[in-house]
Amino acid sequence: MEQNYDFSKIGKQMPYTVPDGFFDELEENVMSKCTQRARIIRIAIRTALAIAACIVLLLVVKKALPQGNDTSTDDFENVELAFNNLSTDDQDYLLEVYQEEQFLDNYLNELDNEESI
């Protein structure tokens, strides 16, 4: 395999050819490919951030919403505590107003009917 080639006989002719303007357009082609990849990466990052923001929002909203049916009992206890902290004159006034309230009277009657069933 030890053959000595005489390169002076071959000449300076290149065996390969490139299309006209290949090197002129090379930089533009490489840059367009790079910007396409950068654009795809930016879109992927923005999508991931949007999904993360939605998950955080769901967790915050879920935590802010009341859990279970225990809130009605807690609300009633809070109202009762607030009512007990009022003076006797204020308590009497509220009882008088609520006894005359037609909407509240209808609501209390409906509650009594539901309990009796």
N, C-alpha and C positions, 0 to 999 in steps of 0.2 A: 504494500500500500504506500510505499514510499515513492511516489511519482513526483517529479519536479515539474511544475507548470511554468511555462514561460508566459508571464502576464503581459509582456510587451507585444506578443502576437495577438492577444485577445483584443486589445484596444480599450478605449474608455467608453464604450457603448454600454448602457445599462440594459439589462434584460427585462426590466419591469417598466410599466408606464402607469401614469395616473391620469385621470380625466382632467380636462382643462379647467382651471380655476379651483382645483381641489384645495390647495393650500390657502387660497384667498378666503374660501368659505369655511375652512376648518375651525377657526376661532369662533365664528358665529354658531356653528353646529354644536360645538362643545358647550358654549355658554347657554344655548337654548336647552340642552339636555340638563345642565346644572340647575337652571331656573325652574324647569319642570319638576325636578326632584325636590327642590326647595319649596315650591308651591304645594306639592303633595304632602310634604312634612308639615308645613304650616296648617294645612287643612286638617290633617290628622291630630295635631296638637289642639287646635281650636275645638274639634269635635270631642276630644277627650275632656277638655276643660268644661265644655257645655254639659256633657253627661255628668261630670263630677258636681257641677253646680246644681243640676236637677236633683241628684241624690241628696245633696246637703239640704236643698230646699224641702224635699219630701220629709227628711228627718226632722227638720225644724218645725214644719207644719204638723207633723204627726205628734211631736212632743207638746205643741201648743194646744192641740185639741184635747178636750176632756176624755178621759179613759173610763169606759164602763158606764153603768147606770147609777153609780154611787153619788153622782154629783147632785141629784135632786135631794137626797137626804142631807148632804153637806150644806146645800143651799138653805134648806129649811132650818137646820141647826144654826146657821149664821144669822138668819133672819130672827130666829127666836132669841139668840144672844143679844142682838142689836135692840130688839123690842124690850128685853129685860133691863137694858142699860138706860132706857128712857125714864123720865120722871113719870109719876102716876098720872099727872094731868095730861101729859102727852100720850100716854098709853090709853087713857080714857077717850081722848079725842080721836085717836086712830081707830079704836074699836067702834066708836060711834059712826065714823065716816065709812068704815068697811061694812058695817051692818046695813047702811043705806045704799051701798053700791050694788046696782042691779047685775052688772056683769060678773062680779065676784060671787054674788049669791047664786047665779046660774051655774057657775063653775063648781062651787062647793056642792050644789045639788047633784051635778053630774058625777062628782067624785063619790058621793054617798051612794048613788045608784050603782056605780061600778063595784064598790066594795060589798054591797049587799048581794050581788050576783054571784 
